[in-house]
Amino acid sequence: MSNYHANVVVCDDLAPTFPHPLDAVNALRNVALSAVASVLGGMQRRLTEQRFARLSDHMLRDFGYERDWDGTIRSLRDAD
């Protein structure tokens, strides 16, 4: 192996690697998806709370919940 060949191999290994252009797009996509997932989770939670708030006290008790004196809904397991 010649000195030239040895230097070329070493220099090729040290050559800077540039990120692929799609890496930046994928990173932005992941950030956007996590933000959208957070918003959708909050909307889903609010819809579930609204559905529960419309239930009668009897139905809440059947599902294992009760309405507190101030209108909040809590689990019967938490009442103990």
DRENTORLO-959360 format. One line per 8 residues: their letters; for each residue x, y, z of N, C-alpha, C. Coordinates in Angstrom, 3 decimals, m for minus. Layout:
a) X:Y:Z:X:Y:Z:X:Y:Z  ...;
This chain:
msnyhanv) 0.857:m1.159:0.000:0.000:0.000:0.000:0.907:1.227:0.000  0.610:2.141:m0.867:1.443:3.335:m0.986:1.005:4.382:0.031  1.884:5.360:0.252:1.537:6.456:1.155:0.337:7.258:0.637  0.278:7.415:m0.666:m0.839:8.156:m1.256:m2.160:7.454:m0.950  m2.181:6.160:m1.125:m3.401:5.398:m0.876:m3.792:5.460:0.599  m2.836:5.371:1.489:m3.116:5.448:2.924:m3.684:6.822:3.300  m3.130:7.892:2.715:m3.642:9.235:3.006:m5.049:9.443:2.464  m5.335:8.900:1.320:m6.668:9.042:0.722:m7.701:8.338:1.589;
vvcddlap) m7.376:7.170:2.081:m8.311:6.423:2.927:m8.577:7.190:4.216  m7.526:7.724:4.841:m7.687:8.476:6.084:m8.477:9.752:5.829  m8.170:10.439:4.743:m8.855:11.696:4.441:m10.324:11.467:4.079  m10.610:10.373:3.428:m12.004:10.085:3.088:m12.836:9.840:4.343  m12.223:9.207:5.325:m12.947:8.945:6.568:m13.212:10.237:7.340  m12.354:11.235:7.184:m12.499:12.483:7.915:m13.297:13.540:7.147  m13.732:13.201:5.959:m14.471:14.168:5.151:m15.776:14.518:5.856  m16.130:15.793:5.854:m17.373:16.173:6.530:m18.589:15.581:5.817;
tfphplda) m19.525:15.161:6.600:m20.766:14.626:6.035:m21.850:15.673:6.219  m22.557:15.927:5.183:m23.625:16.911:5.230:m24.953:16.193:5.444  m25.812:16.760:6.268:m27.094:16.099:6.505:m27.942:16.096:5.237  m28.751:15.114:5.159:m29.653:14.997:4.012:m30.705:16.104:4.120  m31.092:16.723:3.015:m32.083:17.814:3.084:m33.419:17.387:3.688  m33.753:16.132:3.548:m35.027:15.668:4.093:m34.991:15.499:5.610  m33.795:15.475:6.201:m33.700:15.379:7.660:m34.342:16.590:8.331  m34.135:17.771:7.770:m34.742:18.979:8.333:m36.253:18.943:8.174;
vnalrnva) m36.714:18.457:7.040:m38.160:18.349:6.807:m38.776:17.351:7.786  m38.096:16.235:7.997:m38.606:15.232:8.946:m38.627:15.775:10.372  m37.631:16.553:10.740:m37.604:17.136:12.079:m38.763:18.115:12.259  m39.017:18.952:11.272:m40.154:19.880:11.348:m41.476:19.134:11.376  m41.561:18.062:10.600:m42.786:17.253:10.587:m43.047:16.635:11.956  m42.000:16.147:12.610:m42.164:15.543:13.934:m42.599:16.573:14.968  m42.066:17.784:14.887:m42.470:18.844:15.808:m43.937:19.195:15.592  m44.331:19.323:14.333:m45.726:19.663:14.026:m46.671:18.561:14.478;
lsavasvl) m46.294:17.310:14.253:m47.154:16.200:14.665:m47.308:16.132:16.180  m46.249:16.415:16.917:m46.372:16.380:18.378:m47.258:17.516:18.881  m47.176:18.684:18.235:m48.046:19.798:18.627:m49.501:19.487:18.313  m49.750:18.915:17.159:m51.124:18.560:16.782:m51.658:17.473:17.701  m50.831:16.502:18.052:m51.272:15.434:18.955:m51.643:15.995:20.317  m50.909:16.978:20.793:m51.213:17.598:22.076:m52.554:18.329:22.024  m52.782:19.068:20.955:m54.049:19.798:20.813:m55.215:18.827:20.686  m55.058:17.777:19.886:m56.130:16.799:19.724:m56.421:16.068:21.033;
ggmqrrlt) m55.397:15.775:21.813:m55.612:15.136:23.109:m56.415:16.019:24.049  m56.115:17.317:24.063:m56.875:18.246:24.895:m58.316:18.367:24.453  m58.546:18.409:23.138:m59.915:18.489:22.629:m60.705:17.227:22.981  m60.067:16.081:22.864:m60.726:14.820:23.189:m61.069:14.755:24.680  m60.172:15.237:25.517:m60.425:15.253:26.959:m61.611:16.154:27.303  m61.675:17.342:26.665:m62.793:18.250:26.924:m64.116:17.675:26.457  m64.128:17.003:25.307:m65.358:16.381:24.823:m65.835:15.287:25.776  m64.882:14.509:26.295:m65.250:13.457:27.252:m65.805:14.067:28.536;
eqrfarls) m65.207:15.145:29.016:m65.714:15.809:30.220:m67.119:16.354:29.988  m67.368:16.906:28.811:m68.699:17.434:28.516:m69.739:16.320:28.469  m69.377:15.175:27.892:m70.311:14.039:27.860:m70.621:13.551:29.267  m69.622:13.481:30.109:m69.839:13.042:31.484:m70.683:14.058:32.259  m70.470:15.335:31.996:m71.208:16.371:32.725:m72.696:16.312:32.416  m73.067:15.825:31.239:m74.477:15.733:30.864:m75.180:14.515:31.450  m74.428:13.560:31.992:m75.048:12.360:32.544:m75.750:12.672:33.863  m76.795:11.918:34.127:m77.512:12.092:35.397:m76.681:11.490:36.535;
dhmlrdfg) m77.052:11.855:37.768:m76.336:11.329:38.939:m76.439:9.809:39.013  m77.597:9.275:38.630:m77.804:7.834:38.666:m76.871:7.131:37.671  m76.749:7.674:36.453:m75.866:7.079:35.457:m74.396:7.180:35.892  m74.029:8.305:36.495:m72.662:8.449:36.986:m72.342:7.384:38.019  m73.282:7.138:38.924:m73.066:6.125:39.952:m72.936:4.734:39.327  m73.700:4.461:38.256:m73.587:3.176:37.561:m72.199:2.987:36.960  m71.588:4.061:36.518:m70.251:3.991:35.933:m69.146:4.076:36.974  m69.493:4.277:38.240:m68.484:4.322:39.295:m68.008:5.727:39.625;
yerdwdgt) m68.826:6.734:39.319:m68.475:8.123:39.605:m69.596:8.777:40.396  m69.294:9.912:40.976:m70.319:10.695:41.670:m70.066:12.172:41.433  m71.130:12.954:41.555:m71.019:14.390:41.397:m70.840:14.992:42.784  m69.786:15.775:42.939:m69.491:16.413:44.223:m70.423:17.602:44.422  m70.407:18.195:45.617:m71.309:19.298:45.942:m71.116:20.507:45.027  m69.892:20.686:44.482:m69.643:21.838:43.617:m69.803:21.504:42.134  m70.272:20.284:41.815:m70.532:19.903:40.433:m69.414:19.131:39.771  m68.278:19.015:40.431:m67.189:18.243:39.827:m67.503:16.760:39.915;
irslrdad) m66.996:16.033:38.953:m67.231:14.590:38.904:m65.969:13.895:39.362  m66.118:12.977:40.306:m64.957:12.252:40.805:m65.288:10.785:40.946  m64.273:9.978:40.969:m64.416:8.540:41.056:m64.853:8.146:42.460  m65.659:7.100:42.566:m66.062:6.619:43.889:m64.874:6.038:44.646  m63.865:5.570:43.932:m62.663:5.034:44.591:m61.922:6.150:45.317  m62.003:7.389:44.797:m61.333:8.510:45.442:m62.079:8.998:46.676  m63.350:8.621:46.833:m64.166:9.100:47.940:m63.734:8.469:49.263  m63.104:7.317:49.202:m62.708:6.630:50.448:m61.579:7.311:51.158;
